[in-house]
Amino acid sequence: LGDRMNTTRSKFMQGAAAAGLLASAFVQPALAAVEVAGVKFQDMANVGGHDLKLSGAGVRTKLVFKVYALGFYMQEPQTTVQGALNIAGPRRIQLVSLRDLSSDDFGQAFMTGLNANTTADERTKFLPQTKAFGEMFGSIDGLKKGDVLLVDWLPGVGTVCTLNGKKVGDTLPDVGFFNAIMRIWIGDKPADSSLKPKLLGGQPK
């Protein structure tokens, strides 16, 4: 009887372990801290008092030039566009410049990406916030190599931008506008088609 109970217990434990492994296969883990183009993205970031996980990171290239490294942080990593846009809680876009960029060049690239991934109605709706975002670009001299721009969504507060730890521009209240910013890189017409899958849980390079 003892041997039979031990055998039954062993089979139960093996089955439980197998079930645990199977369940874990369906859980999207946070990326470990990764380095892209010499820029290290930590696996966690505290935003608005919440610990967010690195969902994806990669490099924006134009022609053969590396322009900036970009990472998305969320409460849980997301592998789909809708998941990234609809997830609750704070979110962060972290951009690290890999070369000197003038405010005009960066602002123009932002506007091009925004217009390419929004409808005419959305552009009309977001016009005041788009104008305020453009004024933010005008308030800085541009981005120097190594500068860190954070674009944070804080529920109940809005979109808050900081450059090298200093707040820049106005706080923008509409979550739809933050989503429009995200769609610059993960929308139907992303700024860099090779970067989009890396921001949605792909392997950074």
Summary of the structure (lengths in Angstrom):
residues: 205
radius of gyration: 20.8
end to end distance: 57.5
largest distance: 80.9
contacts: 612
relative contact order: 0.16
helix: 38%
strand: 31%
